[in-house]
Amino acid sequence: MPKISPFFQPSPVASQDSLAILHLKRDLLTPTVLRDHDDENIGYAEGKVTTTRYGNYPHSTLIGKPWGSQVKASQVDTGTRGRVGLLAARGEKRKRGGSSASHGNEVAVSAKHVEERKRVTETTEIKDVKVPIPAETGFCHLLPPTPEVWTASLPHRTQVVYTPDYSYILQRLRVTPGIAVIEAGAGSGSFTHAAARAVFNGYPHEDAVNSRRSHAEDVETGTGRIWSFEFHEPRAHKLQEEIGNHSLSGIVTITHRDVYENGFTLTDAAPQPRIEASAVFLDLPAPWLALKHLTRAPSSPLNPCTATHLCTFSPCIEQVQRTVSSLRSYGWLDIEMVELSSRRIESRRERVGLQEEGLRGVNATPATVDEAIDRLREVEGRDRSYHHGMTVRSLNDSLGGDGRADGQREDYVSKQQRLQNNKDAQADRKLYKEGRLIHRSEPELKMHTSYLVFAVLPRAWTEEDERRAQEDVRERLEGTDAGVVEKPVSKRQRKRGAKERAGGDKDIELEMKW
């Protein structure tokens, strides 16, 4: 049985060798593969460590924690042990400035050093991991991998399709578990992961994956497939590596191919494996050049038994115009262009008044004119009291007094005391009922401003299909009395009629029902 992808069914807790997402703040997430030891032999005594701008997180503090846990940062010395293990194996010493070679040799890491790192990693014994010491500041939240958090944290090799876009695209394409989807222009793999979760309905058999059997055979076992094509070879290889690490190889097939010229075929050899896709997503600079391969021809990769839904992703209106013209020429129907522009609305209560002074998330300004006048009178009275006290104190000093008569009013309250009184009074107030209810839109939302073109290609319909349909209608009309069309009968009515004709005999009832 293949390993279940964490994108489909994550384990209850973070385990070793699993993908985890460190949520540092709203727009900063860091993916990492959890290890219980330093597999790269970098030299940290705490084992493998993920270093961020908000602290250092040894993986020993992350493994075994439930998803969603808040994990504090640890004290890790990242300045002097960066490459201790590798340099010691080479017999080199660390020089000041972090360089272990002369300035003339400071280029990229050579293939020899890469092989040396691999050899050192394999031959170095795994030492006991030092127990991390919690730091005073810094924390993160440990999240399981999902297409949403992966989109926000993945390494950007190209412009990605964000969650507001691909959620709407998958809904309009009617992507359901068990169908096949074609994706052209995989890029960084954001849409690939989301589509894989949408079509997932179990893994195909291992022999079927190796032989790349047709989608019609996959449908019988209830498994969906994603056929993804990428023109840029390094990006295709990198995405294939990520798909394998995420246990999605049985669902997603990455193919390096130019779909403009060669179409949506998996190999150059004949016969070609059948794809039979019911949905197509084209994230290409010129999607109209690929439409010639998406027809109802015998060699088409589309499913001939169902209608095919298509979506193109284009940033310019000129691209949309050429795409729409090509769609019309190739027989696509229900063509529609959509532009997404969504914002998140924040609803909260705004509390205004001087009684909110010193509290967080409030507007500590006078709420009314009377409140402002009272505060001005208080400030003027405090000023008069202060100057009067200074006059009395100087008079006492000149007369040789003890200086106890400072002239301060008995009802005088300092600012520190006033702020403390506001904090103490907050505990007895029902803050959820106070203030004015306001709604504000989020300043920015990560999504790509592009035009989405949707279209539908009807199922293949030949003259033979038309003849069979006409014969079926003629037989229905001839089988009725006096040309009256028989009304449709529900399943409940059929069961009730079978029970009445059976007269209580269960065997006859079942036979008549089926």
N, C-alpha and C positions, 0 to 999 in steps of 0.2 A: 504494500500500500504506500503511495507517495506521501511525503511529508506535507501536512496541511500548512498552507501559507499563513503567516501571521496577519496578513491583510484580510483574510477571510474569517479566521477563528483564532484570536490570540489566546495565549495561556493566561491563567489568573494572575500570575506573578511574572516578573522579568527573570528570564533564565539565561544560562550561559549560551553563547553563540547565537543569540536572538537579536534582532534589530530593535533598537529603542530610540525614542525621540526625546531629547532634553529640551523642555519648554522653559526658556529663560525669560522672555517677555512676549508681548502679544505678537510682534512681528519678527521675533528672533527664535528660531528652533534649530537644534543641531542634531543630526542623525549620527548614530554610532552603533557598532556591533559590540555587544558585551563580551568581554573575555575575563577569565579569572586569573590570567597571568599576562605578562608583557611579551606578546608573541613577536614583536618587532625588536626586542632587546634594546630598547631606548635607554634603560638604566634607572627607571624610577623604582625606589624601594617599595612603593605602595602597589606595584604591578602596573597594569595598563591604566592610564589616566587620560581623561578628556579635558583639555584645557580650554576655557572660555574667558571672555572678558568679565564675567561675573563669578569667577572662581574656578577651582580645579575639582574634578569629580573622579576619584578612583572608582573603577568598576566594581571593586569589592563592596563599595557602599551602595551600589545599584542592584546587583544580582540578588534575587530573592525578595525584592520589595514589590508590593502590589502596585498595579498600574494606577496612576494618579497620585502617587505618594509625593510628598514634598521632601526633598533630600537636601541637606545642608552641604555646603562646600567644605573642603578639607584643606589643611595646610600641607602643601607639596612644594618641595624645592625644585623649581623649574629652571633655575639659572645655571647650575653647575653640572648637571648630570644629563644634559640633553642627548649626548651620543657617547656616553661613557663605555657602554658595552661594545660598540662597534669600533671605537678608537683603540680600546685596549686590545682587541683582537688583531688590529693592524700594527700594534706596537707604536702608535703615535701618541703624542701628548697634545692636550688642548692648549692652544695659544690664546693670548689676550685678544678679545674681540670675537671669540667664538670660531676662529678659522683654524683648521688643522693642516692646511697646505699653504704653499706660497700664493701670492696674489696672481701670478701668471697662470696657476692651475685652478683658480677659482671659477669654474664654469659649472655645467650641469653634472649630476652624478653619472659617472660612466657605467657602462654595462658591467665592467669588471667589479666595481663597487657594489652594484646591485646583486651580482652573484655572491660576492663576499658577505653582504648582509644576510642573504638567504642561508649561506653556509654557517655563519655565526649563530643565526637564530636556531638552526636545526641542531647544532652541536652544544649550545649553551644549556646547562642544566637550569631547570626552573627552581629558583630559590624561594624561600619562605617569604610571603608577602607581609610587609610591615602593616601593622594596624593603623589606619589613617586617624589623624587628629582633627577633630572638627574645627573649622575656622570661625571667627567671630561674626563675619558677615558673608552674605552670598548664599543663594539657594536656587534650586530648579525643581520643576515638576516632571516626573517620569511618565511618559505617554506611550501607549502601544502604537504601532504603525497602522495608519489608515490612509486611504487615498487623499483625504483632506489635509492631514498633517504632513504627509509626504510631499504634497504639492507646495506647502509652505516652507519645507526644509530641504528639498532636493537640490543637488548642484545644477545650476543653470548652464546647460550647454547651448540652448536656444531659448527664445521666448516661449514661455509655457502657457498652457491653457489652464486658467484658474478655476476654482470650484464653482463660482456663480455661472461661468460659461459652460463647463462640461456637464453640470447637473441639468441645465436646460436642454443642452444638445442631446443627452441620453434620453430625456423624456420625449423630445420631439421625434427622435429616431425610433421610438418604441422598442428600446433595447430591453429584453426580458431574459431570464435564465434559460439557457439551452440554445440560443441562436448564435449565428456566426456574424462577426463584424469585421469589416475591412477598414484599416486605418493607414493612410498614406501621409508621411511626414511625422514620424514618431517623435523626433527631437529628444527632449529630456525625459519623456515617458510619463508625463502627468496624466494625460488622457488615457494612456495605455493601462495604468493601474486602476483608474476609475471604471473603465469599460470592462476590465477583467472581473472586478467584483460584481458588476451588473449582470454579466452573462454566466457567472459561476453557478453550476448546479451539479457539482461533483467532478472528480478527475477522470479523464479517459484511461483506458487500459494502457499499460506501458508499451505493449506491442503496437497499439494504435498510434501512439505518439511517435514511435520510431518510424512507422511506415507512412505517417501523414495520411491516414485514411480520409475519406470524404466526410463532409459535415453531415450528410444524410445518415451515415452510420453512427455519428456522434449523437444525433438527435434521438436515436432509438435508445441510447443509454442515458439520455438527459444531460449531456455535457455541452457547454457552450465553448466557443473558440474565438480568439482575437488574432486576426492575420494582419500584422503590422509591417509596413514597408518604409525603409529609410534610404535615401540616396547617398548620404555622407557615410562612408565606410567606417571611420573611427567612431562616430556616434552610434552606428548600428552595433558594432562590437561591444562598446561600453554598455549600451542598453541591454544587450543580450546577457552580459555578465550580471547586471543588476537583476534582471528577470530570473536568472538562475539562483542568485543568492536569496531572492524573496520567495522561492519555491513556486514560481508561476510558469515554469517551462511547459507544463502539461496543458495550460490554458492559452498562453501567448506564444506565438511564433514570430520571431523577428527575421526579416529578410532584407538583405542589402540589394536594392534594385532600383533602376530608373523606370518609374511607372509611366513616364511620358512616352518612352520609346518601346519598352518591353512589356508594358501592361502589368496586370496583377497576377503574375505567375510565380510559382515558388522555385522552379528549377528550369534550366534550359533543355533538359532531356524530355523525351516523349515516352509514354503518355504523361500528361500533366495531372498532378493531384487535384481533385475537385474541391473548391472552397465553398460554393453555394451560400454566399452571404445574403443576409436580409437587411443589413444596414451598412452604410458607407460614410466615412468621415474623411474629408480631404483638407488637410492643413498644408497647402502647397502654394508657392508663389503664382503659378499659372494653372489653376485646377481645370480650366477648359481644355487643356491639352491631354488630360487623362480621361476625359469623358468618352472618347472614342472606344475605349476598352470596356466601358460599362454599358453594354447594350444587351439585347436578348439574342445575341448570336449563339450558336452551339458551343463555342469555346468560351463563353462569358463566365466570369467568376460569380455571377449572381444566382440566387436561388430561383429557378424558373416557376416554382409552385406558389410563390408568394410575391406580393408587391414589395419593392425595394425602396427604402427611405434613405435619402442622401442629404448631407450637410457639408457646405464648404465654409472655410474660415478665412476671410480676406480683410486686410486693414484698409484698402482703398476702394472707393466707389467705382473707379474705372475697372478694377478687377471684377467687381460685381456685375457690371454691365456686360462684359465679355462672357462671363460665366452664364448669365441668364440667357444670352443669345445662343450659346452652344447647347444649353439644356433644352431649349425649345426645338432646336434642329434635330436633336437625338430622341425626341418623343417623350421627354419628362413632363409631368403634369403637376398641378398645385404648387407652382413655383412661388416662393415668398421670401422676402428679405427682412431680417430682424436685426435690430441693434440693441444690445443689452446695456442698461445703465441703472444699476441698483445701488441703494444706500441703506445702511442700517440706521434705524431710528432709536434714539435713546430717550426713554421716558423716566423722569425723576421729578422730585419736588424741590422747588427753589425756595429756601427760607431766607427772608430778608428782615433785618432789624438789629438794633443795638444789643438785644439780649443774646445774639449769636456771636458776639465778639469773642475771639479766642478759640472758636470751634472750627473744625475742618469741613470743607465742602460747602460753605455758606457764604452769603453776601452780608458782611457786617457793616452795613450802612443804614442810616435812618430810614424806616419804612414809611413814616408819615412826617408832615411838617411839625406837628406837636412834639414828636419824639426828637426831631432835630433841634427845636427850640429848647427843650428841656436839657439836652446835652450841652448846648451853648451856655445856658445859665449855669450849669454845673461847672463848666470850665472857667467862666468868668468869676464865679464865687470862689473857686479854688485859687485863682490868681490873686484876688483881693485878700483872701486869708493868708496867702504866702507873704505878700508885701506887708500886710499888717503885722504878721509874726516877726518879720525881719526888723521892723521899726521898734517893736516892743523889746526884742532881744538886745538891740543896740542901746536902747535907753537903760535897760537893766545893767548892762555892762558899764555904762558911764556912771551909774549910781552905786556900783559895787554890789549889785544883786547876785543871786545864785544862778540866774539864767533859766529858772524853771518855767517862767511865764513866757512860753513861745507863741502864744496867741493863736494856736491851731484850734479849729472848730472840732467839737466832739463828734459830729456826724460825718467827719471827713473819711472817705474810703479811697485807698490807693488803687492804682491801675492793676497791680498784681492781685490785690484782694478782689477786685471786681471781676477779673478773668477767672479766678478760682471759684467765685460764686456762680458764674455762668456754667462752668463745668459740673459743679455739684448739682445744679438745678436740672441739668440735662438728663440725669438718670430717672427723674420722675415725669418727664415729658413724653407724650406720644408723638414722636417725630414723624411717623408715617402718615399722620393726619394733618400736620402743620405745613404751612407754605403753599405755594401755587404749583399745580401740576403743569409741567412744561415738556415739550418734545423737541429734541434737537437731532439733526442728522449727523452721522459720523463724517468727519472731515474727509476721509479717503478710504477707499475700499479696493483691495488688490484684485483687479480684473483687467483683462486686456480689452481695449476699445477696438472692436472689430465688427465687421458685418457678417452675419450668418445667413447663408442662402440655403433654404430647404426646398426639396423637390421629391416627387414620388414617381417611380417608374412602375406602371401596371405589370401584372404578371404576364408571362408569355401566353398568348392566345392564338392558336392556329385554326385553320379551317376545319380540321378534324374535331377540335374542341367545340367549335360553333355548331357543327352538325350533331354532335352528341347532346349538346344542350337543347337543341331544337327537338330532337327525338324524345328526350326526357319530358319536355313540356307537353308534346303531343300525346305521349302515353298517359300522362296524368289527366289530360282532358278527356281522352277516350275512355278511361276507366271509371268516370263518374256518371251518375244517372242524369239524363237529359241535359248534359253539358254543365251541370252545377259543380263548381269546383269544391272539392272536399276541404272542410275547414281543418286547420292544424289542431292536433290533439296533444295535450301536455302529457308529461310522464306520469303525473298523478292520475289523470283520466285513463291512461292505458292500464295502469295497475288496477284501478277500480273495475274496469271492464273485464280484465282477465280474471279477477276474483269472482265476479258475478257469473261468468260463463263456466268457471271451474266448479262452482257449487260447493266449495269447501274442500275440494281435493287439492292438496298442496302440490303434488307431482304434476297434475294437469295444469294447475295455475302457473307453475314455473315454466312449463313447456310453452304455454300460450303467451306468456309474458315475453319470452325471448324469441 
